[in-house]
């Protein structure tokens, strides 16, 4: 029997593509940041990023320098990270916040809410505070450099993930991390960058919704 939102003791949210409409911002920032190494290398990084949603920028840029470019002259890892952060921060401060966030929080007042993101933890906390949505996430706003798997394992050990718990994400990595941690999972499709997500969710039997707003309406698909 499928649970309703009010049945969960914990709701875990990915940030990019779930709470904020920021997937495209980060994809474009990866491309622009990597351009000093050439258009082909920049596109390789973008392709890797899109196919590996939820993995931290630290690992992506490290792998980029190791495996995706033959050039030896260009920005260092530190410089790449700084340039990327500057581009992303501006976008995060102005991008759309998902409709229905306040309504869902009001409808799940007894649930603990957490952000578990591949985004930089300090950056996320600063942006969420500036935009007035940090107050919703009483369980913490958590991100990289730790991976989502590491965060979920740590928070479970610290008894910060009361069960039953649900992860709302928009990537295959979110689904794997949730499943490994023993959380239920709902795929949020509206802003995802996964091509063919309909076939994937159908094959896996994953419940999907278009946006957080639909979570309260029961507008889910199997």
Rosetta blueprint (number, residue, H / E / L):
1 X L
2 X L
3 X L
4 X L
5 X H
6 X H
7 X H
8 X L
9 X L
10 X E
11 X E
12 X E
13 X E
14 X L
15 X L
16 X E
17 X L
18 X L
19 X L
20 X E
21 X L
22 X L
23 X H
24 X H
25 X H
26 X H
27 X H
28 X H
29 X H
30 X H
31 X H
32 X H
33 X H
34 X H
35 X H
36 X H
37 X H
38 X L
39 X H
40 X H
41 X H
42 X H
43 X H
44 X H
45 X H
46 X H
47 X H
48 X H
49 X H
50 X H
51 X H
52 X L
53 X L
54 X L
55 X L
56 X L
57 X H
58 X H
59 X H
60 X H
61 X H
62 X H
63 X H
64 X H
65 X H
66 X H
67 X H
68 X H
69 X L
70 X L
71 X L
72 X L
73 X L
74 X L
75 X L
76 X L
77 X H
78 X H
79 X H
80 X H
81 X H
82 X H
83 X H
84 X H
85 X H
86 X H
87 X H
88 X H
89 X H
90 X H
91 X H
92 X H
93 X L
94 X L
95 X L
96 X L
97 X E
98 X L
99 X L
100 X L
101 X H
102 X H
103 X H
104 X H
105 X H
106 X H
107 X H
108 X L
109 X L
110 X L
111 X L
112 X E
113 X E
114 X E
115 X E
116 X E
117 X E
118 X E
119 X E
120 X E
121 X H
122 X H
123 X H
124 X H
125 X H
126 X H
127 X H
128 X H
129 X H
130 X H
131 X L
132 X L
133 X L
134 X H
135 X H
136 X H
137 X L
138 X L
139 X L
140 X E
141 X E
142 X E
143 X E
144 X E
145 X L
146 X L
147 X L
148 X H
149 X H
150 X H
151 X H
152 X H
153 X H
154 X H
155 X H
156 X H
157 X H
158 X L
159 X L
160 X L
161 X L
162 X L
163 X L
164 X L
165 X E
166 X E
167 X E
168 X E
169 X E
170 X L
171 X L
172 X H
173 X H
174 X H
175 X H
176 X H
177 X H
178 X H
179 X H
180 X H
181 X H
182 X L
183 X L
184 X E
185 X E
186 X E
187 X E
188 X E
189 X L
190 X L
191 X L
192 X L
193 X L
194 X L
195 X L
196 X L
197 X H
198 X H
199 X H
200 X H
201 X H
202 X H
203 X H
204 X H
205 X L
206 X L
207 X E
208 X E
209 X E
210 X L
211 X L
212 X H
213 X H
214 X H
215 X H
216 X L
217 X L
218 X L
219 X L
220 X L
221 X E
222 X L
